[in-house]
Amino acid sequence: MNQHEFYTLLSHADVLLSQNRYEQADHILSRLLATGYEGTELYKMVIVCRVGQNRYEEAEEMCRMLLSRHPDDPFLFYIMATISNVGRDYHQALKYLDEAILMDPANDVFFAFKAQIQLQMKDYQISQKTAEVALELNAENTDALNVRAASLIGQGRKTEAFETINKSLATDPENPDTHANMGWGLLHHGETNQALEHFKQALKFNPMHDHAKYGMSEAMKSKFPIYRYFLQLMLWLGKMKSGNQWAIIIGGYIIYRVLIKTAENVQSLQPFLIPLIGLMLLFFLSTWIFSPLMNLYLLTNPYGRYTLDNDQKQSAKLVGIALSIALLFLILSVLLPENDSILYCAILSFAMMIPLGSMNNPDSQQNKKKLRYFTAAIAVVVLLYIVLAFISPTSFSGLFMIPLLLLVGYQWYANYVMLRAE
């Protein structure tokens, strides 16, 4: 391969990378690497290609190799920050970005990415200020505009947020990120129909845009008034840092236990407390199973099913199966009232909707595996109880508490896994 052919292929690979056509670019870059050429620019393109293909370990290894040769290259620190961000190691990602910014303080892209990470950490005011630094360097940086808008939404400053998003749309009217941001902003505002239009626009420009697809599914589910209020509550909770979320979870549980004890000891208050306890229990259950139940509805919708990813579809189907089994056992318990174990089977089958509906919620595959294994273990115990309950209803009724305690333990563990990921 002569020099002209080499640089022609290198230029072609660069174009493919700009179009996010990583597989095709990888084929060309592999050929160029096979020539034995070790130029820094080629390696950088290979690293970008590996990141685009989600081959993060290879990208990191190559990036560290280049850093040993060029420790003053800010782009390499930017890539390392990208890899750390994918692994949700936000603090390390910020350290890498600070190194990059120290070397190239006029790079608006670095500041925009730093603001995005701070937004993911729910440091809304800090994220806003960092995004504004990026905008001082480049007033048309769409990523910085979007992050600033999302940070303002996190602070409840919706009017300013919409002004920023409109400015971003004026800068780049076909940017799917901006339309997705506008959609989520409108969802926070409870304006479902307008949100749907912006999610449609985002998916028109990028049919694989995950944030827009998720927003579209939430907007479609918000057509139901009950879910609309539920979503508003979840969005409000979602803006909190994990410590505050834990305070609400633990505080709510303590209040729940206090109300139960009070109802047991003060009979005159039972007519008031029992409905309140029931509503609290219903709320706790809804936070786990409402969304997958609504996803089950979307599976029946010819358009809604395309907004769900494979994990959401799997959870929705399993929740539907658990609900069907629970209803079957409930009918049997009415037909065979002398067998109390059948009612317990109905309760456990219904409760299985909690792990089945939430085991795919974590972003990281590692955390998903943890919850899936826990769910599989509970399912085995529940199945064993059901079998024993039909073999000898009276002998094994006391074992009901074992799967029930496992289900309660799952809720606490799942909260720990998902909130710890922040």
N, C-alpha and C positions, 0 to 999 in steps of 0.2 A: 504494500500500500504506500503510494507516494504522499508527499506532504500535502498536496492539493486535495487529494481524496480524503485524507485524514481530517483536514479542517472543514471540508464540505460535510462530512458525516457528523463532526462535532457540532457544527452550526445547525444541522437538521435535528440532532438530539436536543439541542437547546430549545428549538421551536416546539418540539413534542412535549418537553417538560413544561413550557409555558401554557400548553393546552391540557395539561394534566394527563397526558397519554403515556403513563409511566411504563407500561409493559413494552410498548414499541420503543421507547427511549432506552429501556434497559437492554434490549436486544442490540441496539447500535453501540451503546456504551461498553457492553461486554466485549464486543469485537475490538473496540479501540483499546481497552485494557489489555487484551490478548496480544497487542503489538509490543507490549513492554514499555509503552510511554508512561511516564510517572509525573506528568505535569499537574500542578496544583488545581488548575481550573477543571481538568478532567475529573479529578477526585471529588471536587466540590459538586460537580454535576451528578456523579455517581451517588454521593451522599444524599442529595436532594431526591434523587430517584428512589433510593432505598426508603427514605422517609415517606415518600408518596405511596410506596407499596406496603407500608406498615412493617417493614423489615428493620425495626429500630435497633436491634442489637448489632446488626452488621453496620448500620449507619454510625452508631456510637463508636464502635471499634475503629472504623476508618477515620472518624472525626478526631478521636484521641491521637491517632497516629499522625494526622496532619498537624494537630496542635503541638505535638512534640517538635515538629519542624518549624512551625510558624505560630509561636505563642502570642503574637501580637495581631492576629487576624480576627477582627470582631465578628465576621460572618460565622466563623466556626463556633464561637461562643453562643451566637444566636441559634445555630442548629442544636447545640447541646441543650439550650434552654427549651427548644421545641420538643426534644426527646424527653426531657424531665417533665415537661408539662403533660405530655401524653401519659406518663406514668403517675400523674397527679402528685408529683413531688414539687409542689409549687414554690417552696422556700428555696430549693436548689435552683429551680428555673430562674427565680428572681436574681440569685447570685450570679448566674451566668450572664443574664441580661445586663446587670450592673457593670460587669466586666466589659461587655460589648459597648455599652454606652460610654464608659470611661475612655475607650479607644476611639469612638466615633460619636461624640455628643450631639452632632447635628443630624443624626439619622432618625427621622420621624417614625420609621417602621419599628425600630427597637422600642421606642416609647409607647407606640400603639399596642405592641405585643405585651409589654410590661403592664399596661393598663388593663388588658384583657385578663391576664393572670390575677391581678388584684381584684378584678370583678368576680372571677371564679371563687376567690377567697372571701367574697362578700364584704370587702373593704371598700364600700361604695364611694365615700368621699375621697379617699386616696386615689382610687381608680379614676374618678372624674378629673382630679387635678393632673394626674399623669397623662390622661387623654388630651387634656387642654394644652399640655406642653407639646405633645405631638402635633396638635393643630396649629400651634404657634410656628412650628417649623414647616408645616404643610397644611394649609387651611382646607385642602381638598382630600385629605387622607380619610377615605371612607371608613376604614376599620376604626380609626380613632373617633370619628363621628358616631359610629354605631355603639362603641363602648361607652362613650360619654352619655349617649341617650339611655343605654341600659343602666348605667350608674345612677342617673337621675331618677329613673323608674324605681330603682332599689331604694332611693331616699324618699319616694313618694312625691317627687317634683314632676308630675306627669306633663304639665303644660310646657315646661322647658324641654322635657324629653321629646315631645312631639315636634317642637320647633327645630330641635337638632336633627331628628329623623327626616323632617321635610327638607332641611338643608342638604342632608345626605342624598335624598332622592333627587334633588335638583342637580347635584353634582354627578350622580350616576343613577339614572332612573331605572336601569335594568339590573341593579345589584341585588341578588337574591337575599344576601345577608340583611340588607336594609329593609326589604319588604318583610322578611321574617321578624325583624326587630319591631317594625311597626305593628305587625300582627300581634306579637306578644304584649306590646304596650297597650293595644286596644283590648286585649283579653284581660289585662290587669284592670282596665277601666270598665269592664263588663260589656263592651260593645262587640258582641259576637259576630254579627253579620259583616261589619267592616273588617274585623280581624280575618274572617274567612277570605275576603277578597284579596287581602295582602298576602296571605299564605298561598292562595292560588297563583298570584303573580310570581312569588318566589319559586314555586315549583314549576312554573312555566319556563323560567330562565334556568333553573337547575332542578330537574325532576328527582335527583337523588339527594336533595338538601334535607338532612336529617332533622335539623331544628325546625324547618318549615313543615315537614311531614308530621312531626310530633305536635306542633302547634295546630295544624289542620285537624288532627284527630281530637285534640282537646276542644277546639272550637265546635266541631260537629257534635261532640258529646254535650257541650254547653247549650245545645238547642233544648235540652231538658232542663227546666228551671231549677230542679233540685240539685242537679250536678253543677249548674252554673254557680250556685252559692257555695257548694262544696269546693269547686275549683278556686273561687276567690279566697276561701280560707286556706287552701293548700298553697296558693301563691303567696299569701301573707306569711305563712309559716316558712315557706321556702326562702324568703328573703333574710331570714334570721341566721346567725352563725350557729354552729353546732351546739355550743354551750348554752345558748338561750333555748334552743329546741329541746335539749335535755332537761332544762329547768321546767319547761311546759309539760314534757312527758312525765317526769317524776312528780311534779306538783299535781298534775291531773290524777295520777294513780293514788297519791296520798289522799286527795280530796275524795276520790271514789271509795277508798277503804274507810275513811272517816264516816262518810254518809251511810255505808252499809252497817258499821258498828252502831251508829246512832239509831238507825231504823230498827236494829235488833233490840236495843235497850230501851227505846222510847216509843212505845206502841202508838201513842197519840199523834206522832209525827209521820207514821208510816204512810198515810194517804198522800202526803206531800212528797216524801222522800223517795218512795218506791218508783213513781213515774220519772223523777229526776235521775235516779240511778239507772233506770232503763234507757233514758235518753243518752246518758254518758256512755253506757255500754254500747249502744247503737252507734254513737259517734266513733268510739274507738275501733269498732269493727269496720265501719265505713271507710276509715283511713287506709285499711288494708285491702278491702275487697271491692270497693265501689268502682275504682278505675278499671280493674280487669273485667268486672261485670259489664261495664259500659263498652269495653273493648270487644266483649262477646257480641254485643249489639252491633258494633261496627263490622264484625265479620259477616253479618247478614246483610250489610249494606254494600251494593255493588261498587260504590266509590270509597266508602270508609275502609274497606279491607286493604286498599292500596296505601293507606297512611300508616299502617302498622308494620313494624319490623317482625322478623321471624320469632324473636323472643316474646314479643307482646302477643302474637298469635298463639304461640304455644301456651302461655299462661292463661289466656282467655279460654282456650279449649279445655284445659285441665280444670279451670274453675267451673266451667259449664258442666263437666262430667261430675265433679264433686257435688255441685248443687243438685244435679239430677239424682244422684245416689242418695243424697240427704232427703230429698222429697219422697223417694221410693220408700226409704226406711220410715219416714214420718207417716206415710199411708199405712204401712205394715203395722206400725205401733198402734194405730187406731183400730185396725182389724184384729190385732192380737194384744189387747190391753194388759193381759196377764203377764206378758213378757216385757219387763222394764228394760232389759238390755237392748231391745230394738230401738227404743227412744234414745238411749245412750249412743247407739250406732249412728242415728240420725244427727245427733249433736256433734259427734266427732267428724262425720263426713262433711257437715256444714263448716266446722272449724278448719278443716283441711284447706278450705278456700283461702285462708290467710297465707300459709306458706306457698301454696301453688300460685297464688296471685302476685306474690312479691319476690319470689326467689330469683327472678330475672331483672330486678330493679337496679342493682348496682351497675355502675359504668364499667368497672374493671372485670375482666374475665375471671381473675383469681377470686374475687369476692362473690361472683356469681356461682362459681364452683362450690364455695363454702356453703352458701345457702341452699344450693341444689342437693348437696350431700346430706345436709341437716333435714331437708324436706323429705328426701328418700328414706332416711332413717325413721322419721315420724310416720310416713306412709306405711312402712313395714310393720311398725308397732300397732298402728290403727287397724291394719288388715288382720293382724294376728288376733287383736281383741275381737273383731267382728266374727272371725271364724270360731273362736272359743265361746263367744256369746251365744252362738247358735248351737254349738255342741252341748253346752251345759249352762243355761242362762243364769241359774242361781249361784253356781260355784265360782264364776269368774266376774261377777258384777263389780266386785271391789277393785278390779284392775282398771276400771274406767279412769281413775285419777292419774295413772301413769302416762298415757298418751296426752291427757289434758295438760299435765304439768310440762310435758315436752313442748306442747303448742305454746304455752305461756312463755317458756324459756326461749323458744324460737323468736317470739316477738321482741324480747329484750336484746337477744343476740343480733337480730337483723337490724334493729335500731343502732346498735353499737357499730356494726360493720358499715352501714351506710353513712352514719354521721361522722364516723372516724375518718372516712375517705375524704372529708373536706380538709 
